[in-house]
């Protein structure tokens, strides 16, 4: 009955019906010897895994069990390649040392946190994932069949049109699994896949994973106290206790193994609960005996039953087809091209933007509010020669609005987005370049639209020159400033948490705003070299210069001095620009510098995000040095 499962209406689905279009995969057996993992704990180090050994074979559904803190999740993370720093020992695939880069192409890791893209339905999430993971070689109709079959097998048909935020905990877990099963990877790691599911959903989930394993895949799960019925479904059980292997073998072999150690399991007791309780020391100090009995995972005696079961199932399939599976497909990093990834991700991001109506209406209201407030404060000052200084304040206010409003939402939202990207990027859904390009392009229309909305209110209300060229120049500077600010928010939040990002963004804005107006009012008197260099680093300075050039640049007639004012000092535009220290300013130079800063900011954001997801040697070295310095300068409690 391993090749059958319950369908969405309680019927039976055969394996061929369940996986009709998914390709066969060559088997991947994973073995590890003397695996250790150490983490720094202040001045000392803590050993999590202690020379642990084991083997997980293709065709088996493996469960990693153990008490809390035993190291089962750590073992799963290391085997998946999700965590490599601090690990030592040997990990092999099919008897050869593991090539981590190649292994990551073959494996998928489903994390315990059910992180799903917001504002899209289950059907849409599956369709987008299918486009990314199955490529253009498979027709749309076949992709639809694959999506429908997996949705039915995981009993998600009722939630098909439900937005991901409204899914229950169990549905979110099943969607996370369904997304990674679309391209049928040879190796699947799952961190507690049944957590939050009821017994029926857990049984359905495990049945699916067992069928996937029977198709020649290596499926490894970490579990927290499964039920007796669920425990019996697993072909291979690996028990971790205090960072060592306390048992590995078939589920049916757990009770005889414990009986040999004079630890009989009560007949009415769940064997999974009993072996975990013994491993945690509830019945005395028996962990050493268990570890010695299996030689910390080297003893293969209790694994015979599981291996024979897996081999019998694999023999029922076309071995030649299994071993000569689509090797070319496995050599590809991604099934879809970079251009396809960009278009798919752009479509998803634009869809999410349009559906986030609450946020969009908030931005509309905020820009309208600020537009009318600032327009009222600087009402009809554009041509008033007695209020030229105040009109300069209007330019500065526009720069501040274009700086803060686009940046702050990114500081709040992008750290959460990074966690989603981390899961999808690690599981090879797409490359980082197409993702980042789609991110930048998807944000740009909304930023331009809201910037123009603000300017449509403030520019005429403040009586600025209604010349097409000057309007376009003013709008260009404001839009470039807004885009740079948004990119700056991405740079900050790509490496920091929400709390740190929200603190760092406004903190960095203070010197940028001060440098933007440094030297204003001193005329053409040169500032010290240090401050000129510092001022050149503030893109707000170039934005302010650009707005002044757009409004007061030549040719511009003298301003109008009101009849009730005797003398207007800054009636002459050229004199005013000279007193502001901007007589030698070039608008196109400002535009060029802002464009270069926008490019540099986006490149910096991309680079920092890449280092966040897959740090190179330099970044890892910096982290190690930072931890070392922190340890050395920490004050001893004694």
N, C-alpha and C positions, 0 to 999 in steps of 0.2 A: 504493500500500500504506500510505499515511499514515493511512488510516482503519481499519486493522486492527492487532491486537496478539495476542500469545500469551496464551492463557487459563491458568488454574491447572494444567491437565493437559497443556499443550503445544498445545491447540487454538487456533483463531483466534476472537477476539472482534471483532465489528464495532463501529464507533463508536456505533451506535444501541444495541447491547446494553450497551456500556460505560457510556454516559451517558444511560440511558433516561428518567430523571425529572429531570435537571438542566436548568434553564431556559437559554434563549439569553441572551446578554449583548450590549449595544451595544459596539462597538470603542472602545478607548482607546489612542491613540497618544501616546507620551511623547517630548518633545524637550527638549534643554537647550543653553544657549549660555553660553559664558564662565563655566563653573562652577568655582569655587575653594573650597577648604576649608583652613582654617588651624587649627592647634592650638598651645596655649601649651606651650613647652618651657623651663621655668624662667623666666629673664629674657627669653629670646628666643622667637620664634614660628617654627613649622615649617610650610611650605607643602606640603600633601599632594596636592591637585589644583590644576592650573595652567591656568586658562582653557580647560577641556576642553569639547568640543562633541559632539553626537551625537543620534541619533533611534532609538527602538525602536518598532516598529510592531505593531499588532494583527494576529494571525494568524501571527506569527513566533515561533519558539523562538530566543531570543538567548543567546549565551554571552559572558560577560565574562572575558577571559583576561589574564594578565600575570604577571611574576615576583613573588616574595614581596616585599611592601613597596611594590609599584607603586601601590597605591591602589584596587584593584578592589573590595575589600569596603567601603571607604569610599564609593566611588561608589554601590554598591548601597544602602548605608544611607541616603545622602542622597536618592536617588531614591525610596526607600520611605517617606521621612519619619521614619525611625527616629532619624536624627541631623540636627538642623537648626542648632544653635548652632555658629557658626564657618563656616557655608557662605554663599557669595555667588554671585550669578549669576541666570540666568533658567531656570526649569523650566516647561514648558507641557504641557498635556494637550489633544489635538485642536486645537492651534494657539492655545489661550487660556491665560493665566497660571494656574498650578495653584492651586486652592483646597485647601490642605493638609487642612483638616477634612473636606471632601467627598471628597478623594482617599483618605483613610484608610478611608472607608466602602467604597470600591471595591476596595482592594488588600489583599493578604495577604502576610506576610513569614515565610518559613520559615527560621529561624536555623540556623547551623551546629551549635550545641549541641543534641543530641537530648534536650530536656527533656520528660519525660512524667510525667503524674500517677502516683504509685506506688500499689501495692496494688489495682489494677484490671486486668482482662484487656483484650486488644486489642478484643474484641467490645464490652465494656462501655464502653471509652473512645470507640469510634466511635459507639455508640448515644447516649451522653451528649452528645457533640459534635453529633450529628445533631439531637437535641432542642433544643439551644441555637441552632444555626445555621440550621436549616430551619424552625423555628417550629411552631406548632400548626395552621397552614393545611394542611400536608402530613400525610396520614394516617400512622399508625404502620406500616402495611404497606408504603407507598411508601418511608418512611425506611429500613425494613429492606432493601428491594431496593437502594436507593442504597448502603447500607453494604456489603451483600454483593458488589455489583459492584466497588466500589473495593477491597475486600479481595482479591477474586480478581485484579483487574488488577495489583495490586502484589505478588502472590504471597505473601499473608499468611494464606492459608487454613489452613495448618498451625499457625500461631501464634495462631489465633483465640482460643483459651481459655488462652493463656499470659499470666501476670502480667507487666506491663511491665518489672519489675526483672530478669526472667529472659530477656529478649530479647537476641539478639545485636546487635552494632553495626549491621549492615546492616538488621536487622528494625526497630530503633529509628528509623533514618533513614526507612525506608519508612512507618512508622506516623506519624511527624511530617508527612510529605507527605500521607498519606491524610487526616489530620484536617483539614488546610486545604483539601482539594479537595472537601469535602462539599457546600458551597454554591456551588461553581463560580464563584469570584470573577473579575471582568474582568481584573484585573492580579495577577500572582503573582511575587513575588521569592523566590529561593532562594539561600542562601549555601552553596555547595559541596554540592549535594544528593547527589553520587555518592561523597563521601568515606566510606571504610569499607565500600563495597559491592564485591562481586566483579564481574567483567565481565558476567555474565548479569543480575545484579540491576541494575547500572548501565544496561544496555541496555534492560531493561524499564521502568525509571524514566524514562529519556529518551524512550522511545517513548510512554509515557503523557503526559508533558509536551508532546510534539509534537502528540498528538491533542487535548489540551486547548487548545493554541495554535490549531490548525486550526479549532476551534469559535468563533473570534473573540476569544480571550483574548490578552493580552500577557504572555508568560512570559519572565522574565529571570533567568539563573543566573550566578553566579560559579563558575568551575571552576579546578581545579588539575591541569594536564597531563592532559587526557582522552586516551584511546586514539584511534588514527586512525579506527577504525570509529565510535566515539562522536562524534568531532569532525565527521565527515561528516553526522551526523544534524541538526546545527544549521543553521537557515536564515540566521541572522545572527551574525556574530562581531565582537566589539569588543575590541581589544587595548589594554591600558593599560600604559604604560612611563614610569616616573618621574613619575607624575601627569599624563601627557598621552596623547592618543589617537595610537597608532602605526598603527592599521589599524581600519577598520570596513567590513564588507561580508559577502559570502557566504563559507562555509567553502571552497567550490571556488575562490574568488578569491584565497585567501591565497598559493598557489604562484605564479600569474602576477604578483601584486603584487610579491612578493619578487624574481622573475626580472627585472622591469623595473628594480629597484634593484641589479642585478648581484649578487644573493644567491640563487643557484639552490639549491633544496631537493633533496638527494639522493633518488633514486627510492625507496629502501628506508627512508626516514626518515619519521617521523610529522610531518606539517605543523604540528600543534599544538605539539609539542616544539620544532620548529625555529624557529617564529616567537617563542616565549617565550625561547629561548636567544639569538636575535638581539636581542630587546628588552632582555635583561639585559646585553648587551655582551660575550657570549662570543666573538663573531666580529669584534670591533672596535666602534668608536663609530659605529653606524649608526642610532641612535635618532633623531637630529636629521633625518636624511634621510627616515625613515619618517614622522615627525611632519609634516615639510614636504610630503610627497607627499599626505597627506590633509588638510593645513592644520589640524592638531589637531582633526580630526573634522568640519570644515566641508565638505570635499570629498566629494561624494556619488557619485563615479564608480563605486566598487567595491561600491556597495550595490544596483545595479540588479537583479542576478540575484535577490537575496533578496526584494526588494519585489515583483517580478513573480511569484515563486512564491507569496508570501502572498496577493497579489491574486487569482491564479487559484483558489486554494483557497477564498477567501471568496466568489468569484462562484459557486462550486458550491453554496453554501448559499442559503437564503432571505434575501436582503439586506434586504428590507423588515422581516422578523421580527427580524433582527439589530439593525437600527437603531432599531426601535421596541420594544426589549426592555422588560422590566418595570421602567419608570422609577420607579414608586411603591415597589417593593421596594428600589431603590437609594437612595431618599430616606430610608428607615428607617435608623436607627443600628443597631438590632438586630432580628433576625427574631422573637424571642420577647419577651414582655412582662417587666417587672421581677418580677412575681409568679411567672411561670413560671421565670425564671432563678433566683430564690431557691429554689424548690422543687427544681429540678434539681440545683443546686449543693449544697443541703442533703442531698439523697439521696446524692450522690457523697461528700461529706465524712463522713457517718455510716457509709457503707459502708467507707470507708478506715479510720475509727476502729475499727470492729468487727473488721476484718481485721488490724489491727496488734496481734496477740495478744501478741507478745513484749513490746511496750511496755505493754500493759494489765496483763499479769501482773507486770511490774516495778513498776508503780504499786500494784497490789494488795499485793505483798510489802513495798514500802516503807511504805505506810500501816499495814499490820499490824505491821511491825517498830517503827515510831515509836510507834504506839498502845500497844503492850505496854511499850516502854521508858519512855515518859513516864508511862503508867499505873502502872508499878512504882515509878518515882522519886517520884511524888506519891500513893502508895497511901494511901487512906482519910484524906486530909487535909481533905476538904471540910467536915466537922463538927467537926474538932479545933481548939479555940480556941487551943491552944498552937502551932499551926502555920499560923496564918492568913496570915502573910507568905509562907510556902512555897506556900500555895494561890494567892496572888496570882501567884507565879512560874509556877504551872500555867497561869493565864490568859495570861500573857505567852508561855509556851512554845507554847500553842495558836495565838496570833497569828503567831509566827515560823514555825511549820509551815505555816499557811495562806498565809503570804507567800512562802516559798522554793519549796515543792514545786510549786505551779502555775506559777510564773514561769520556773523554770530550763529546763524542756523547750521552752517557747516561744522562749526566747533561742537555743537550739540549732537548732530546726527551722524557724522562720519565715523567716529570711533566705533559705533555699533555696526555700521556698514562694513568696517574693516574685519570684524569677526565673521560676517557672512562671506566676505571675499576670501578670507583665510580658509574656510571650509571648501569652497568651490575651487579655489586655485590649487589647494593641496590635492584635491581629487581630480585634477586635470580637466576641469570643465572648459577652461579657456586660458589663454595667455594673459599676462598682466598688461602688455601694451595695448591690445584691443580693448581691454576693460577700461584702462585709464583714458584712452581716446574717446570711448563712448561716454564715459563719465563727464569729461570736459564738454563734449559737444551737446550732451543732453541738458546740461545746466545753462548753456549760453543763451538759448532763446528766451527763457524766463527772466534771466538777469537783464537782457537787453529790453524786454518788454516793460518790466517794472521800472527800470531806469528812465525810459522814455515817458512812462506814465507820470513819474515825479516831475520830469522836466516840462511836460505839457502844461502842468499847473503853475510851476514856479517861474518859468522863463517869461511868459507874458504878464503874469501878475506883477513881477518886479520891473517891468518895462525895459527889458534888455533889448538891444538892437534887433529888429525883425528883418534881418538880412539872411538869405538862405545860406550863404557861405558861413556866416558867423554862427547860425543855429547848428549847422552840421559840425562845425569845429567844436562848439561847446558840448554837443551830445557825444561826439567821438571821445573827448577827454573823459567825460563822466562814465561812459560805458567801459572804456579801458581801465579806469580806476576801479570800477565795480568788479570787473573780471579778475583783476589782479588781487583784489581783496578776497574774493571767493577762493582763488587758488592759494592764497596765503593761509586761509582757514584750513584747506586740505593739507598743506605742508605741516601745520602745527598738529592737527588731529590725526594724521597718519601714523604718528609715533607715540601719541599720548592718550591717556584715558579721557573720559568726558570731563571729569573734575579738573584735571590738569590742563586740558585744552581750554576750557572756559576761563581758567585763571591766566594762562599764558597769553592768549589772544589779546585781551584788553591791556595786559601789562606791556606787551611789545608795542601796542598802538600808541602809548604815551610818548616815547621818544620819537616815533615817526611823525606824530602830529607837531611836536615841538620843533623838530628839525625842519618841518615844512615851512614854518614862519620865522625861522631864525634869520636875523639880519634884515627883516622887513622894516622899512622906515629909515635905514641908514644911507639911503641913496646908493650911489655906485661905489661907495667906500669898500674896499676889499676886506673880507673877513679873514681871520687866521686860517692857514692852510688846513689844519686839522678839522676845523668846523666846516670848511668847504667840502672836504672829503666825506665827512659824516653826513652832511646835507645831501650830497650826491647819492647816498644810499637810500634815501627816503623817496619812494615813488609818489608820495603825497605832494612832495615839493614840485615834481614835474607836472603832476596833475594841476596844482594851483597855478603854476606858470602858464600852463596850457589854457586854462580858463581865462586868465587875465589877458593873454594874447588874443583869445577868441573874441573877447568883448572890447578891448581897448587897442588891439593891434591896428597899425595903419592899413588903409586910410580911414581915419575916424575924425570927424569934426569935433570942435569944442562942445562940452556939455552945456546944458541950459542952466543958468543961474537964476533962481526964483526972484521975483520982484521984491519980495519982502526981506531979502538978504542983501546986505551991502557989499560983501566981498566973498567970492568963492575961490579959495586958494587953489583947488585942484580942478579948475574949469578946463585947463589945457590938459588933454589926455596924455600927451608925450611927457609933460612935466610930472604928472602923477605916476606914470609907469617908471620914470627915472627915480623918483623918491621911494618907490617900492623896491628898488634895486633890481628891476627886471627889464632895463632898457635894452640889454643885449640878448634878450631871450628870443629863441626861434621856435615857433609853434611846431613845425615839422620835426625839429630836433626832439622836442618834448614827446611828440607822438612816437617817433622812432625808439626813444629810450623806454617809453612805457610798453611798447610792443615787445622789445627785447626783455624787459623785466617780466612781462606776462609769460613769455616763452621760458625764461629761466625759472620762474616760480613753478610752472607746470612740470618742468624737468626735475626740479628739486622734490616736488611732491611725488612724482613717479619713483625717483630713486629711493626716497625714504620709505615709501610703501613697499618697494621690492626688498629693502633691507629688513623691514618688519616681517615680511613673509618668508624670505629665505636669505638670511644675513650672510655676507661673505666673510672671509677670514678677518679683514680689518675690523668690521663691526663686532665680530665675536671677541676679538682681542681687546677692543675698547671696553666691552662689558666685563671681561675677566679682570682687566686692570681696574675698572671702577669698583668691582666687588672687593678686590684686594685692598684698594685704598680705603674703602669704607670699613673693612675689617680692621685695618691698622689704626685708623683714627677713632674707632669706636672706644668709648670710655668703659673700662672694666668696672663691674659693680662692686668689686672689692677695692 
